[in-house]
Amino acid sequence: MASRKPSMNFVRGVEAFASPAQCLSDIVQAWTEYMKIAEEEATKRREIKAWEKQLLLKLRQNVTFDWIS
């Protein structure tokens, strides 16, 4: 049986585990980025919800005003 050399992608993946400190740093960096994006998206959803409520209120006022006059 011929021995096969590991692919370069596998070797690079193994090298990532060679430094636990770097691995932990990468995890913390990814988590920090995730939390930042999650907060930005939550803020966008709140802004959209507020805009939607404001628009519906204006529409109801216009419909009520048109109906009364």
Residue pairs with C-beta under 8 A, 6 or more apart in sequence:
16 22
16 23
16 26
17 23
